[in-house]
Amino acid sequence: MRWKRAWIGGLLATVVFAGSVGACSSGDQGGSDGRGPLTLVASADPTGYTRGVVAEWNRTHPAEKVTLLQFPWAADEARAQMASSLRSGSDRFDVLDLDVAWTGEFAAAGWLAPLDADRFPIKEFLPPVVETATLDGQLYAVPYITNAGMLYYRKDILDRAGESPPRTWAELERLAKTVAPEYGLQGYAGQFLPYEGLTVNATEAVQSAGGSFLSGDGTRVTVDPEKTRKALAFLADGVRDGWIPREALTYKEEESRKAFQDGRLLFLRNWAYVYPLASGEDSKVAGKFDVAPLPGLNESAVGVLGGSNLAINANSPHKASAADLLAYLTSEKVQRRMLTEGGLAPVRADIYEDPSLVSRFPYLPTLRDSVLAAQPRPKSPQYEQVSSAIQAVVHDTLAQRETPEDAVERLTRELNAIVDGG
């Protein structure tokens, strides 16, 4: 998901583009030399970091100025608007800031221009992020922001209670049931509204129980009945027993962040962007919290790789300029600025080992380990349908409208129908 998001629609349009995009390709780029002004489309950025980076590019590239369009906060809405434009063959958007889960689908639809991997510093990126930008061995995007969920917890409260952050679901449940109410707090929340964030939370739970929804290439349903039941029961029982507040069924990233930042939660699952915001002057938990790896069934969780990739619209007339913009946005200078100004997780590996940055952002080692342990979501051409099915089934289960056992049967049936119908 961009930092938080994670997510996808009809494949009716086919766009033909010959060749890969390099740094200075010309002639066949749709304009006289493939250069000119650009439109970058991205989701909303609460830190304002993106606007500053674009402004710097515009100062040094007066003939290739970037217009930044920011879509709604909710990933599903942003994806729908991008897909609608691309499906029509429009060249309105030159550069697309895509959730990592969208890249494979958009590439399969013919909406993205293939890229020359040698043009970009791929070898300097954290290894798992590169896989999210490829399809059938071809690079279609450049990793821009990475992410993996972390467990935010009230360190001051756990210290007072003589407790350590939980490593397993059983420990999380015990602390959420006992310590949280003792200190007037709710126990645990993630992103449980039926949108892409719920797909991520559910996938993390299933993976952490040793299961999966689909094979890595998205061609087979791999739901293990018992492992999936355990994962869904963990979350559903939390809502039933009250240590997951029912209000959390309406939470996306921002609602859950505000609940934690306002001092209402003992534990929160969220992305790295929360750390600097929860450390701000207006935060009631500034200096009182820390992060740890997400707990799993028997050990640390197997998270979902989040973040975003930068891609070029196959119909853009200014692909040479667009490729240069991708290189700029993934440069070491901008990647460092992404962390220091935006609180976002860079894709460059060396940034996580810089002592000065680790001192300033102490969560970096935990984030790096979480990213390296995370798994990407399947690159399914039917991803939108797959995600929608997961959201609907899991939300019904959390809302106590369906038992975990029945949910497993329904989910298996619906996923098989989607994969077989694709």
LUMTORFI-775889 format. One line per field, with one value per residue (C-alpha): residue number from 1; residue in one letter; z, y, x. Coordinates in steps of 0.5 Angstrom, whole numbers, plus 2048, in hexadecimal, padded with zeros to 3 digits. Each point is the difference from the previous one (the first is absolute). Layout:
BEGIN
num	(NUM / ...)
residuo	(a / ...)
pz	(Z / ...)
py	(Y / ...)
px	(X / ...)
***
This chain:
BEGIN
num	(1 / 2 / 3 / 4 / 5 / 6 / 7 / 8 / 9 / 10 / 11 / 12 / 13 / 14 / 15 / 16 / 17 / 18 / 19 / 20 / 21 / 22 / 23 / 24 / 25 / 26 / 27 / 28 / 29 / 30 / 31 / 32 / 33 / 34 / 35 / 36 / 37 / 38 / 39 / 40 / 41 / 42 / 43 / 44 / 45 / 46 / 47 / 48 / 49 / 50 / 51 / 52 / 53 / 54 / 55 / 56 / 57 / 58 / 59 / 60 / 61 / 62 / 63 / 64 / 65 / 66 / 67 / 68 / 69 / 70 / 71 / 72 / 73 / 74 / 75 / 76 / 77 / 78 / 79 / 80 / 81 / 82 / 83 / 84 / 85 / 86 / 87 / 88 / 89 / 90 / 91 / 92 / 93 / 94 / 95 / 96 / 97 / 98 / 99 / 100 / 101 / 102 / 103 / 104 / 105 / 106 / 107 / 108 / 109 / 110 / 111 / 112 / 113 / 114 / 115 / 116 / 117 / 118 / 119 / 120 / 121 / 122 / 123 / 124 / 125 / 126 / 127 / 128 / 129 / 130 / 131 / 132 / 133 / 134 / 135 / 136 / 137 / 138 / 139 / 140 / 141 / 142 / 143 / 144 / 145 / 146 / 147 / 148 / 149 / 150 / 151 / 152 / 153 / 154 / 155 / 156 / 157 / 158 / 159 / 160 / 161 / 162 / 163 / 164 / 165 / 166 / 167 / 168 / 169 / 170 / 171 / 172 / 173 / 174 / 175 / 176 / 177 / 178 / 179 / 180 / 181 / 182 / 183 / 184 / 185 / 186 / 187 / 188 / 189 / 190 / 191 / 192 / 193 / 194 / 195 / 196 / 197 / 198 / 199 / 200 / 201 / 202 / 203 / 204 / 205 / 206 / 207 / 208 / 209 / 210 / 211 / 212 / 213 / 214 / 215 / 216 / 217 / 218 / 219 / 220 / 221 / 222 / 223 / 224 / 225 / 226 / 227 / 228 / 229 / 230 / 231 / 232 / 233 / 234 / 235 / 236 / 237 / 238 / 239 / 240 / 241 / 242 / 243 / 244 / 245 / 246 / 247 / 248 / 249 / 250 / 251 / 252 / 253 / 254 / 255 / 256 / 257 / 258 / 259 / 260 / 261 / 262 / 263 / 264 / 265 / 266 / 267 / 268 / 269 / 270 / 271 / 272 / 273 / 274 / 275 / 276 / 277 / 278 / 279 / 280 / 281 / 282 / 283 / 284 / 285 / 286 / 287 / 288 / 289 / 290 / 291 / 292 / 293 / 294 / 295 / 296 / 297 / 298 / 299 / 300 / 301 / 302 / 303 / 304 / 305 / 306 / 307 / 308 / 309 / 310 / 311 / 312 / 313 / 314 / 315 / 316 / 317 / 318 / 319 / 320 / 321 / 322 / 323 / 324 / 325 / 326 / 327 / 328 / 329 / 330 / 331 / 332 / 333 / 334 / 335 / 336 / 337 / 338 / 339 / 340 / 341 / 342 / 343 / 344 / 345 / 346 / 347 / 348 / 349 / 350 / 351 / 352 / 353 / 354 / 355 / 356 / 357 / 358 / 359 / 360 / 361 / 362 / 363 / 364 / 365 / 366 / 367 / 368 / 369 / 370 / 371 / 372 / 373 / 374 / 375 / 376 / 377 / 378 / 379 / 380 / 381 / 382 / 383 / 384 / 385 / 386 / 387 / 388 / 389 / 390 / 391 / 392 / 393 / 394 / 395 / 396 / 397 / 398 / 399 / 400 / 401 / 402 / 403 / 404 / 405 / 406 / 407 / 408 / 409 / 410 / 411 / 412 / 413 / 414 / 415 / 416 / 417 / 418 / 419 / 420 / 421 / 422)
residuo	(m / r / w / k / r / a / w / i / g / g / l / l / a / t / v / v / f / a / g / s / v / g / a / c / s / s / g / d / q / g / g / s / d / g / r / g / p / l / t / l / v / a / s / a / d / p / t / g / y / t / r / g / v / v / a / e / w / n / r / t / h / p / a / e / k / v / t / l / l / q / f / p / w / a / a / d / e / a / r / a / q / m / a / s / s / l / r / s / g / s / d / r / f / d / v / l / d / l / d / v / a / w / t / g / e / f / a / a / a / g / w / l / a / p / l / d / a / d / r / f / p / i / k / e / f / l / p / p / v / v / e / t / a / t / l / d / g / q / l / y / a / v / p / y / i / t / n / a / g / m / l / y / y / r / k / d / i / l / d / r / a / g / e / s / p / p / r / t / w / a / e / l / e / r / l / a / k / t / v / a / p / e / y / g / l / q / g / y / a / g / q / f / l / p / y / e / g / l / t / v / n / a / t / e / a / v / q / s / a / g / g / s / f / l / s / g / d / g / t / r / v / t / v / d / p / e / k / t / r / k / a / l / a / f / l / a / d / g / v / r / d / g / w / i / p / r / e / a / l / t / y / k / e / e / e / s / r / k / a / f / q / d / g / r / l / l / f / l / r / n / w / a / y / v / y / p / l / a / s / g / e / d / s / k / v / a / g / k / f / d / v / a / p / l / p / g / l / n / e / s / a / v / g / v / l / g / g / s / n / l / a / i / n / a / n / s / p / h / k / a / s / a / a / d / l / l / a / y / l / t / s / e / k / v / q / r / r / m / l / t / e / g / g / l / a / p / v / r / a / d / i / y / e / d / p / s / l / v / s / r / f / p / y / l / p / t / l / r / d / s / v / l / a / a / q / p / r / p / k / s / p / q / y / e / q / v / s / s / a / i / q / a / v / v / h / d / t / l / a / q / r / e / t / p / e / d / a / v / e / r / l / t / r / e / l / n / a / i / v / d / g / g)
pz	(800 / 7FF / 807 / 803 / 7FA / 7FC / 7FA / 7F5 / 7FA / 7F9 / 7FB / 7FA / 7FD / 7FD / 7FE / 7FC / 801 / 7FD / 803 / 807 / 803 / 802 / 802 / 7FA / 7FA / 7FB / 7FA / 801 / 807 / 7FD / 800 / 7FC / 805 / 805 / 805 / 802 / 807 / 804 / 804 / 806 / 804 / 807 / 806 / 805 / 804 / 807 / 801 / 7FA / 7FF / 7F8 / 7FF / 802 / 7FC / 7FA / 801 / 800 / 7F9 / 7FD / 802 / 7FC / 7FB / 7FD / 7F9 / 804 / 805 / 804 / 802 / 806 / 801 / 807 / 800 / 806 / 806 / 7FF / 7FC / 7FD / 7FD / 7FE / 7FC / 7FD / 7FD / 7FD / 7FD / 7FD / 7FC / 7FE / 7FE / 7FB / 7FD / 803 / 800 / 806 / 805 / 7FE / 806 / 805 / 807 / 801 / 806 / 7FF / 800 / 7FA / 7FB / 7FE / 7FE / 7FC / 7FD / 7FD / 7FE / 7FB / 804 / 802 / 7FC / 801 / 803 / 7FF / 806 / 7FF / 800 / 808 / 806 / 801 / 803 / 806 / 802 / 806 / 7FC / 801 / 7FD / 7F9 / 7FF / 801 / 7FA / 7FB / 7FC / 7FC / 801 / 7FD / 804 / 800 / 806 / 804 / 808 / 803 / 807 / 804 / 806 / 805 / 806 / 807 / 807 / 803 / 808 / 806 / 803 / 806 / 802 / 7FF / 804 / 805 / 800 / 800 / 7F9 / 7F9 / 7F9 / 7FE / 7FB / 7FF / 7FF / 807 / 803 / 7FD / 802 / 807 / 800 / 7FD / 804 / 807 / 800 / 7FB / 804 / 806 / 7FD / 7FD / 7F9 / 7FB / 7FE / 7F8 / 7FA / 7F8 / 7FA / 800 / 7FB / 7FA / 7FB / 7FE / 807 / 803 / 7FA / 803 / 807 / 7FE / 7FC / 806 / 804 / 7FC / 7FE / 807 / 801 / 7FB / 7FA / 7FA / 7FB / 7F9 / 7FD / 7FF / 7F9 / 802 / 7FB / 806 / 806 / 806 / 806 / 806 / 804 / 807 / 7FF / 7FD / 805 / 806 / 7FD / 7FF / 807 / 803 / 7FD / 801 / 807 / 802 / 7FE / 803 / 807 / 7FF / 800 / 7F9 / 800 / 7FC / 7FE / 7FC / 7FB / 7FD / 800 / 7FA / 801 / 803 / 804 / 804 / 800 / 804 / 805 / 802 / 7FF / 805 / 805 / 7FF / 7FE / 803 / 7FA / 7F9 / 7F9 / 7FB / 7FB / 801 / 7FF / 806 / 804 / 7FF / 800 / 807 / 802 / 7FF / 804 / 800 / 801 / 807 / 800 / 7FE / 803 / 803 / 7FB / 7FC / 7FA / 800 / 7FA / 800 / 804 / 7FC / 802 / 804 / 7FE / 7FC / 7FB / 7F8 / 7FE / 7F9 / 7FC / 7FF / 7FD / 7F9 / 7F9 / 7FB / 7F9 / 7F9 / 7FC / 7FA / 7FC / 803 / 7FB / 804 / 802 / 800 / 805 / 804 / 801 / 802 / 806 / 802 / 801 / 803 / 805 / 802 / 801 / 806 / 802 / 7FF / 803 / 806 / 800 / 7FF / 807 / 804 / 7FD / 7FF / 805 / 7FA / 7FF / 7FB / 7FB / 800 / 805 / 802 / 803 / 806 / 802 / 800 / 808 / 800 / 7FD / 805 / 805 / 7FE / 7FE / 805 / 7FC / 7FA / 802 / 802 / 7F9 / 7FC / 803 / 7FF / 7F9 / 7FF / 803 / 7FD / 7F9 / 7FA / 7FF / 7FA / 7F9 / 7FE / 7F9 / 804 / 807 / 801 / 800 / 804 / 805 / 800 / 802 / 806 / 802 / 800 / 803 / 806 / 802 / 800 / 805 / 804 / 801 / 802 / 7FA / 7FE / 804 / 7FE / 7FE / 7FB / 7FE / 7FE / 7FC / 7FD / 7FE / 7FD / 7FB / 7FE / 7FF / 7FC / 7FC / 7FF / 7FE / 7FB / 7FD / 7FE)
py	(800 / 806 / 801 / 7FD / 7FE / 7FA / 7FD / 800 / 7FF / 7FE / 7FE / 802 / 805 / 7FE / 805 / 7FE / 803 / 7FE / 800 / 802 / 807 / 803 / 806 / 804 / 7FC / 804 / 800 / 7FB / 802 / 804 / 807 / 803 / 7FD / 7FD / 806 / 805 / 802 / 7FA / 7FE / 7FC / 7FD / 7FD / 7FF / 806 / 801 / 803 / 802 / 804 / 7FD / 7FF / 807 / 802 / 7FB / 802 / 807 / 7FF / 7FC / 806 / 805 / 7FC / 7FD / 806 / 7FD / 7FA / 802 / 7FB / 801 / 7FC / 7FD / 7FD / 7FC / 7FE / 7FD / 7F9 / 7FC / 7FC / 807 / 802 / 7FA / 800 / 807 / 7FE / 7FA / 803 / 805 / 7FB / 7FB / 806 / 801 / 807 / 803 / 805 / 7FC / 800 / 7FD / 7FB / 7FF / 7F9 / 7FC / 7FA / 7FB / 804 / 800 / 7F9 / 801 / 806 / 7FD / 7FA / 805 / 804 / 806 / 801 / 801 / 7FB / 802 / 7FF / 7FD / 803 / 807 / 800 / 7FE / 7F9 / 7FD / 805 / 7FF / 7FB / 7F9 / 7FF / 806 / 7FF / 7FA / 804 / 805 / 7FA / 7FB / 7FA / 803 / 807 / 806 / 804 / 805 / 802 / 7FF / 807 / 7FF / 7F9 / 7FE / 7FB / 800 / 801 / 800 / 806 / 800 / 804 / 7FF / 804 / 7FC / 7F9 / 803 / 801 / 7FA / 7FC / 7FD / 7FF / 801 / 7FA / 7FB / 7FC / 800 / 7FD / 806 / 805 / 7FE / 7FF / 807 / 803 / 7FD / 801 / 806 / 804 / 801 / 801 / 806 / 802 / 7FF / 7FB / 7FA / 800 / 802 / 800 / 802 / 7FC / 804 / 7FC / 803 / 7FE / 801 / 7FA / 7FC / 802 / 7FE / 7FA / 7FE / 801 / 7FC / 7FA / 800 / 800 / 7FA / 7FD / 800 / 804 / 802 / 7FF / 7FD / 805 / 801 / 801 / 7FA / 7FB / 801 / 7FD / 801 / 7FB / 7FF / 800 / 805 / 805 / 7FF / 801 / 807 / 802 / 7FD / 804 / 807 / 7FE / 7FE / 806 / 804 / 7FB / 801 / 807 / 801 / 802 / 806 / 7FF / 807 / 7FD / 7FD / 807 / 802 / 801 / 802 / 808 / 7FE / 7FB / 804 / 806 / 7FB / 7FE / 807 / 802 / 7FB / 7FC / 7F9 / 7FC / 7FD / 802 / 7FC / 805 / 803 / 804 / 807 / 7FF / 801 / 807 / 803 / 7FC / 803 / 807 / 806 / 7FF / 7F8 / 7FE / 7FA / 804 / 7FD / 7FA / 7FB / 7FB / 7FB / 7F9 / 7FB / 7FD / 7FA / 7FA / 7F9 / 7FD / 806 / 806 / 801 / 7FF / 807 / 803 / 804 / 807 / 806 / 803 / 7FF / 806 / 7FE / 803 / 800 / 7FD / 805 / 806 / 804 / 802 / 7FA / 802 / 806 / 7FB / 7FB / 806 / 801 / 7F9 / 800 / 807 / 7FD / 7FA / 804 / 7FF / 807 / 800 / 7F9 / 803 / 806 / 7FC / 7FD / 806 / 805 / 7FB / 7FA / 7FB / 7FA / 800 / 7FA / 802 / 7FB / 804 / 805 / 7FB / 7FF / 808 / 801 / 807 / 7FE / 7FA / 805 / 805 / 7FA / 7FB / 7FB / 7FF / 7FA / 7FD / 802 / 7FE / 7F9 / 800 / 802 / 7FA / 7FB / 803 / 7FC / 804 / 7FF / 7FB / 803 / 7FE / 803 / 800 / 803 / 805 / 7FA / 7FC / 806 / 802 / 7F9 / 7FF / 807 / 7FE / 7F9 / 802 / 806 / 7FC / 7FB / 806 / 803 / 7F9 / 7FF / 7FA / 7FB / 7FF / 7F9 / 802 / 806 / 7FB / 7FC / 806 / 803 / 7FA / 800 / 807 / 800 / 7FA / 803 / 806 / 7FC / 7FB / 806 / 804)
px	(800 / 803 / 803 / 7FA / 7FC / 800 / 7FB / 7FA / 7FB / 7FE / 805 / 7FC / 805 / 806 / 806 / 806 / 806 / 807 / 806 / 803 / 800 / 807 / 803 / 801 / 7FC / 7FD / 7FC / 7FB / 7FE / 7F9 / 803 / 806 / 805 / 7FC / 801 / 7FB / 7FC / 7FD / 7FA / 802 / 7FA / 800 / 7FC / 7FF / 806 / 7FF / 807 / 801 / 806 / 7FE / 7FF / 807 / 803 / 7FC / 802 / 807 / 800 / 7FC / 805 / 805 / 7FC / 7FC / 7FF / 7FD / 7FC / 7FC / 7F9 / 7FE / 7F9 / 7FE / 7FB / 7FB / 804 / 7FC / 804 / 7FA / 7FE / 806 / 801 / 7F9 / 802 / 806 / 7FE / 7FA / 804 / 805 / 7FB / 7FD / 807 / 801 / 807 / 7FE / 804 / 808 / 803 / 7FC / 801 / 7FD / 7FF / 805 / 7FA / 7FD / 806 / 800 / 7F8 / 802 / 806 / 7FB / 7FB / 805 / 800 / 807 / 806 / 806 / 806 / 807 / 803 / 807 / 7FD / 7FF / 803 / 7FD / 806 / 800 / 7F9 / 7FD / 7FF / 7F9 / 7FE / 802 / 7FC / 7FA / 802 / 800 / 7FC / 803 / 807 / 7FE / 801 / 7FA / 801 / 805 / 800 / 7FF / 7FD / 800 / 7FC / 7FE / 7FC / 802 / 7FD / 800 / 7FF / 800 / 807 / 7FE / 7FA / 804 / 806 / 7FB / 7FD / 807 / 7FE / 804 / 7FD / 7FC / 803 / 7FA / 7F9 / 7FF / 804 / 7FD / 7F9 / 802 / 803 / 7FA / 7FB / 804 / 805 / 7FC / 7F9 / 804 / 803 / 7FA / 802 / 7FD / 804 / 802 / 7FE / 802 / 7FC / 7FA / 7FB / 7FE / 806 / 807 / 802 / 7FC / 803 / 807 / 7FE / 7FD / 805 / 805 / 7FC / 7FF / 808 / 802 / 7FC / 804 / 7FA / 7FF / 7FA / 803 / 807 / 805 / 7FE / 7F9 / 7FE / 7FD / 7FC / 805 / 7FB / 802 / 7F9 / 803 / 806 / 7FB / 7FB / 805 / 801 / 7F9 / 7FE / 806 / 7FD / 7F9 / 801 / 803 / 7FA / 7FB / 804 / 801 / 808 / 7FF / 7FB / 7FA / 802 / 806 / 7FB / 800 / 807 / 805 / 807 / 7FE / 7FB / 804 / 806 / 7FC / 7FD / 807 / 803 / 7FA / 802 / 7FA / 804 / 805 / 802 / 7FF / 802 / 802 / 806 / 806 / 7FD / 7FC / 807 / 802 / 7F8 / 7FF / 807 / 7FD / 7FF / 7F8 / 801 / 7FD / 805 / 807 / 805 / 7FC / 800 / 804 / 800 / 801 / 7FF / 7F9 / 7FE / 7FE / 7FD / 806 / 806 / 800 / 7FC / 801 / 7FE / 7FD / 805 / 7FD / 802 / 800 / 803 / 801 / 7FE / 7FF / 7FA / 800 / 7FD / 804 / 803 / 806 / 803 / 807 / 7FF / 7FB / 806 / 805 / 7FA / 800 / 808 / 800 / 7FA / 804 / 807 / 804 / 7FE / 7F9 / 7FF / 804 / 7FB / 7FA / 802 / 802 / 7FA / 7FB / 801 / 800 / 803 / 806 / 801 / 808 / 803 / 806 / 7FC / 7FE / 807 / 802 / 801 / 7FE / 7F9 / 7FF / 802 / 7FA / 7FB / 801 / 7FB / 804 / 803 / 7F9 / 7FD / 806 / 7FF / 7F9 / 801 / 805 / 7FB / 7FA / 7FD / 7FC / 7F9 / 7FF / 801 / 7F9 / 7FC / 7FA / 803 / 7FA / 7FB / 805 / 801 / 7F8 / 7FE / 805 / 7FE / 7F8 / 801 / 805 / 7FC / 7FA / 804 / 802 / 7F9 / 7FE / 7FC / 803 / 804 / 808 / 7FE / 7FB / 804 / 805 / 7FC / 7FD / 806 / 803 / 7FA / 800 / 808 / 7FF / 7FA / 805 / 806 / 7FC / 7FC / 807)
***
